[in-house]
């Protein structure tokens, strides 16, 4: 197992300024001048293309013929989708009928005020669900979330917000720009949580999923964002997901409290800009490698979780982070152990990346999945072979375009 060469040393519970600064500095170094197969595959039809605006900027909704035919079987007028038909969750049965992810671009939908109104996508575990089982370590002491330095593009360039629509309304999570090993330097991949793209057991894919890197880059307070321009809120644009993939374990077992899918609660988005030819990585000037080695918690001195918490006492407008030595959380003896750290971030931080520094390099090693009602800790999945197969399938099938 690779050792960590960073300031993250010392006994558990020491939350020094050096520790926080070390991880931030390593993350900032990734920013430059902005110049699958397998059981985890989300779709059984990798040749199908997701919907997107036409190349001429006309905003025409394009939906694969097989999905369009299925919608028509339920009396859905595909041409009215972008005009508001997507809001009819009950009639069109999209969640249960459409196996493939389809996310037509609706230009102008994600305006600043709509983004600010988004509610947190939260998976809160009960006392019973969080009860120590098997190899679980004692619950960690709470670690107060600290605000990330601004501008975010200089200190945490890969981090952003994931917006989507669900039957419950407009929702928000967090996400991270990751590298695409098959398309170096030109990644359009974003890592987030499975529950930020799919409803889990009995549900289906969410809609209008988009990623905004360095959201509210200057960390302006709410009163200063009233009437803010699109560029102030989304300095690097709004990137629509034209494909998404999550684990079959989340699709089959995910629930409001995480359920049996929590240990596999991860997802990868492939995004496209509404205009322009540069990749997401080229645009923001940063992307992180993903560590799929699933290092054991006792072998990791420090991990940091980044995100945009949106539930009180936070409002989703600013980026925060927590750094702690991870422990182990076992929600079921038959499931993989999850990482757990002390952290007071609330819902909205879901899907945000967990980072560690290895040989001076910052890597994504997990993402926020579940937490307790009192917001004292967060837990995230270990990323092993199943997660790597999902990532490789996304990269090889949909990456680089």
C-alpha positions in Angstrom: 0.0 0.0 0.0 1.3 3.4 -0.9 2.2 5.7 1.9 1.1 9.3 2.2 3.7 12.0 2.0 1.9 15.0 3.3 1.4 17.0 6.5 -1.5 14.6 7.5 0.3 12.9 10.3 -0.3 12.7 14.0 -2.9 11.0 16.2 -6.6 10.9 15.4 -8.4 14.0 16.5 -5.6 16.5 15.8 -7.2 19.0 13.4 -4.3 21.3 12.7 -4.1 24.2 10.4 -1.2 22.5 8.6 -3.3 19.5 7.8 -6.0 21.6 6.2 -3.5 23.7 4.3 -1.7 20.7 3.0 -4.6 19.1 1.3 -5.8 22.4 -0.1 -2.3 23.2 -1.4 -2.1 19.8 -3.1 -5.5 20.3 -4.7 -4.7 23.8 -5.9 -1.6 22.4 -7.6 -3.9 20.5 -10.0 -5.2 23.8 -11.4 -3.5 25.3 -14.4 -4.2 28.2 -16.7 -7.5 27.6 -18.2 -6.4 27.3 -21.7 -17.3 -2.1 -18.6 -18.4 -4.1 -19.3 -19.4 -5.7 -16.0 -22.3 -5.8 -13.6 -22.0 -2.1 -12.8 -22.9 -0.9 -16.3 -26.0 1.3 -16.0 -27.3 0.6 -19.5 -27.7 -2.6 -21.4 -27.5 -0.6 -24.6 -24.1 1.1 -24.7 -24.6 1.9 -28.4 -27.6 4.1 -27.7 -26.9 7.8 -27.6 -28.3 10.2 -25.0 -30.3 13.2 -26.0 -28.7 16.5 -26.6 -29.2 19.8 -28.4 -28.6 19.6 -32.1 -25.1 20.7 -33.3 -26.5 23.9 -34.9 -27.6 25.3 -31.6 -31.3 25.0 -32.5 -32.1 23.4 -29.2 -34.0 20.5 -30.9 -34.6 17.6 -28.5 -33.3 14.3 -29.9 -34.3 11.1 -28.1 -33.2 7.6 -29.2 -36.0 5.9 -31.2 -36.4 3.0 -28.8 -37.0 5.4 -25.9 -39.2 7.7 -27.9 -41.4 4.8 -28.9 -41.7 3.7 -25.3 -42.8 7.2 -24.3 -45.3 7.3 -27.1 -46.8 4.0 -25.9 -47.7 5.9 -22.8 -49.3 8.8 -24.7 -46.3 11.1 -24.4 -45.7 13.8 -27.0 -41.9 13.7 -27.3 -41.9 17.1 -29.0 -43.4 18.7 -25.9 -40.6 17.4 -23.6 -38.5 20.5 -23.6 -41.6 22.7 -23.3 -42.3 21.3 -19.9 -43.5 17.8 -20.5 -40.6 16.5 -18.5 -42.3 17.8 -15.3 -45.1 15.1 -15.6 -43.6 12.4 -13.5 -46.7 10.4 -12.9 -48.2 10.2 -16.3 -45.2 9.4 -18.5 -43.8 6.7 -16.1 -40.4 7.7 -17.2 -38.7 6.6 -14.0 -39.9 3.0 -14.3 -40.1 2.6 -18.1 -36.9 4.1 -19.4 -34.0 1.8 -18.7 -31.6 4.2 -20.5 -30.5 7.5 -19.2 -31.9 10.3 -21.4 -31.2 14.0 -20.7 -32.2 16.4 -23.5 -30.7 19.8 -23.2 -33.2 22.4 -22.3 -31.5 25.7 -23.0 -32.0 28.4 -20.3 -33.5 26.0 -17.8 -30.7 26.3 -15.2 -30.9 30.0 -14.4 -29.2 31.4 -11.3 -32.4 31.8 -9.4 -33.5 28.2 -10.2 -30.1 26.9 -9.0 -30.5 28.8 -5.7 -33.9 27.3 -5.2 -32.6 23.7 -5.4 -33.0 21.5 -2.3 -30.5 19.2 -0.9 -30.5 15.5 -2.0 -29.9 14.0 1.4 -29.6 10.3 2.6 -30.0 10.4 6.4 -29.5 7.1 8.2 -31.4 6.2 11.3 -29.8 5.2 14.7 -30.5 1.6 13.9 -29.0 1.8 10.4 -25.9 3.4 11.8 -25.5 0.9 14.6 -22.0 -0.6 14.7 -21.8 -3.9 13.1 -18.8 -6.2 12.5 -15.8 -4.1 11.8 -17.3 -0.7 12.4 -15.2 1.7 14.4 -16.7 4.0 17.1 -18.4 7.0 15.6 -15.9 9.9 15.1 -16.0 13.2 16.9 -17.6 15.9 14.8 -15.3 17.9 12.7 -16.5 21.4 12.0 -16.7 22.1 8.2 -14.5 25.0 7.2 -15.1 27.3 4.2 -12.9 26.9 1.2 -10.8 29.8 0.2 -11.9 31.9 -2.8 -11.8 32.1 -5.7 -12.6 28.4 -5.8 -11.0 27.9 -9.2 -7.6 28.6 -7.6 -8.1 26.4 -4.6 -10.5 23.6 -5.5 -10.9 23.8 -9.2 -12.3 20.3 -9.8 -15.2 20.7 -7.3 -18.7 21.9 -8.3 -22.4 21.4 -8.0 -24.7 18.8 -9.6 -28.2 20.0 -10.3 -31.1 17.8 -11.3 -34.9 17.5 -11.2 -36.8 14.8 -9.3 -40.4 14.1 -8.5 -39.8 16.0 -5.3 -38.6 19.1 -7.1 -35.3 20.8 -8.1 -32.4 19.2 -6.2 -28.7 19.7 -5.8 -25.6 17.6 -5.0 -21.8 18.1 -5.4 -19.4 16.6 -7.8 -15.8 16.5 -9.0 -14.1 16.7 -12.4 -12.0 13.5 -12.8 -9.4 12.5 -15.4 -10.3 10.3 -18.3 -7.5 7.7 -18.7 -8.5 7.0 -22.3 -8.6 10.6 -23.3 -5.8 12.3 -21.4 -6.1 16.1 -20.9 -9.6 16.2 -22.4 -11.8 14.7 -19.8 -15.6 15.3 -19.7 -16.2 13.0 -16.7 -17.7 14.0 -13.4 -17.7 11.8 -10.2 -20.7 12.1 -7.9 -23.1 9.8 -5.9 -25.5 7.3 -7.3 -28.4 8.9 -5.5 -27.7 12.1 -7.3 -28.6 10.6 -10.7 -30.9 7.7 -9.9 -33.7 7.2 -7.4 -32.6 3.7 -6.4 -34.9 0.8 -5.7 -38.3 1.2 -7.4 -37.3 4.4 -9.2 -35.3 5.5 -12.1 -33.1 8.2 -13.7 -33.5 11.8 -12.7 -33.8 14.6 -15.2 -32.1 17.8 -16.4 -28.8 16.7 -14.8 -26.1 19.4 -15.1 -22.7 20.1 -13.5 -21.5 23.6 -12.6 -17.8 23.7 -11.7 -16.6 26.4 -9.2 -20.2 27.5 -8.6 -20.3 31.0 -7.1 -16.6 31.2 -7.6 -16.1 34.2 -5.2 -18.2 32.7 -2.5 -20.6 35.7 -2.4 -23.3 35.8 0.2 -27.0 35.4 -0.7 -27.7 39.2 -0.6 -25.0 39.8 -3.1 -26.3 37.2 -5.5 -29.7 38.7 -6.0 -29.8 39.6 -9.6 -26.4 38.1 -10.3 -25.5 37.3 -13.9 -25.1 33.8 -15.2 -21.4 34.2 -15.5 -21.0 35.3 -11.9 -22.8 32.1 -10.7 -21.4 29.7 -13.3 -18.0 31.1 -14.3 -17.1 28.0 -16.4 -20.6 27.3 -17.7 -23.3 24.8 -17.2 -22.4 21.3 -18.4 -25.3 19.0 -19.2 -24.9 15.3 -18.7 -25.4 13.4 -21.9 -24.8 10.1 -20.2 -24.8 8.8 -16.6 -23.9 5.5 -15.0 -24.3 4.2 -11.5 -23.9 0.8 -9.9 -26.6 -1.9 -10.3 -26.3 -2.3 -6.5 -27.5 1.2 -6.1 -30.3 0.8 -8.7 -31.5 -2.4 -7.0 -31.0 -1.6 -3.3 -30.7 2.2 -2.9 -33.2 3.8 -0.5 -34.0 7.0 1.4 -31.5 6.0 4.1 -29.0 4.6 1.7 -30.1 1.0 2.1 -28.0 -1.9 0.8 -26.9 0.4 -2.1 -25.0 2.8 0.1 -21.8 0.8 -0.1 -22.0 1.3 -3.9 -23.4 4.8 -4.0 -21.3 6.3 -6.7 -21.8 7.5 -10.3 -20.0 8.9 -13.3 -21.4 11.6 -15.6 -20.3 12.4 -19.1 -21.0 16.0 -19.8 -21.1 18.2 -22.8 -21.1 22.0 -23.0 -24.0 23.7 -24.6 -21.5 25.5 -26.9 -17.8 25.4 -27.5 -15.4 22.7 -28.3 -13.1 22.5 -25.3 -13.4 19.7 -22.8 -14.4 20.2 -19.2 -10.9 19.5 -18.0 -9.4 22.0 -20.5 -12.0 24.6 -19.5 -11.6 24.4 -15.7 -7.8 23.6 -15.9 -8.0 20.7 -13.5 -9.1 17.1 -13.1 -8.3 14.4 -10.5 -7.2 10.8 -10.8 -9.5 8.3 -9.1 -7.9 5.7 -6.7 -9.6 2.4 -7.1 -7.3 0.5 -4.8 -9.8 0.8 -1.9 -7.2 1.4 0.8 -8.2 0.2 4.2 -9.2 3.0 6.5 -6.5 2.3 9.1 -3.9 2.8 6.4 -5.0 6.3 5.6 -3.8 9.1 7.8 -6.2 11.8 6.5 -9.1 12.2 4.0 -10.8 15.4 3.1 -14.4 15.7 1.9 -15.4 18.7 -0.2 -18.8 19.9 -1.2 -21.6 22.5 -1.1 -23.8 21.7 1.9 -27.3 23.1 1.4 -29.4 22.2 4.4 -29.3 24.4 7.5 -27.1 25.9 8.9 -25.7 26.1 5.3 -27.5 27.5 2.2 -25.7 25.8 -0.6 -24.0 28.9 -1.9 -20.5 28.3 -0.6 -18.0 25.4 -0.7 -16.9 23.7 2.5 -14.5 20.9 3.5 -13.8 18.6 6.4 -10.5 16.7 7.0 -10.2 13.8 9.4 -8.6 10.4 9.8 -11.1 7.9 8.4 -12.7 5.1 10.3 -14.8 2.1 9.2 -18.6 1.8 9.0 -20.2 -1.5 8.3 -24.0 -1.1 7.6 -24.3 -4.9 6.9 -21.8 -7.7 7.4 -22.5 -8.9 3.8 -21.6 -5.5 2.3 -18.2 -3.8 1.8 -17.1 -1.5 4.7 -17.5 2.2 4.1 -15.2 5.0 5.1 -16.5 7.4 7.8 -15.1 10.8 8.9 -16.3 13.4 11.4 -17.9 16.2 9.5 -20.7 18.7 10.1 -21.6 19.2 6.4 -25.3 18.6 5.6 -27.3 17.5 2.6 -26.2 19.0 -0.7 -22.6 17.8 0.0 -23.8 14.4 -1.3 -21.6 13.2 -4.2 -18.8 15.6 -3.2 -15.4 14.0 -3.6 -13.2 12.6 -0.8 -9.6 13.2 -1.4 -6.3 12.1 -0.1 -2.7 13.0 -0.9 -0.4 10.2 -2.2 3.2 11.0 -2.9 2.3 14.6 -3.1 -0.6 14.0 -5.5 -4.3 14.6 -4.7 -6.6 11.7 -5.7 -10.3 11.1 -5.4 -10.8 8.0 -3.2 -14.6 8.2 -2.3 -17.6 10.4 -2.3 -20.2 11.5 0.3 -23.1 9.1 0.5 -24.8 9.0 3.9 -24.8 10.7 7.3 -26.8 10.9 10.5 -29.7 13.2 11.4 -27.4 15.2 13.7 -24.9 15.9 11.0 -21.8 14.8 13.0 -20.2 12.5 10.4 -20.3 11.5 6.8 -19.7 8.1 5.2 -18.6 7.2 1.6 -18.1 4.0 -0.3 -14.7 2.3 -0.9 -13.9 2.3 -4.6 -12.8 -1.1 -5.8 -13.0 -3.2 -8.9 -16.7 -2.7 -9.5 -16.3 1.1 -9.4 -13.3 0.9 -11.7 -15.3 -1.2 -14.3 -18.0 1.4 -14.2 -15.5 4.1 -14.8 -13.7 2.3 -17.6 -17.0 1.6 -19.4 -17.9 5.2 -19.2 -14.5 6.3 -20.4 -14.3 3.8 -23.3 -17.9 4.0 -24.5 -18.7 7.7 -24.0 -15.5 9.6 -23.2 -13.6 11.8 -25.6 -16.6 13.4 -27.3 
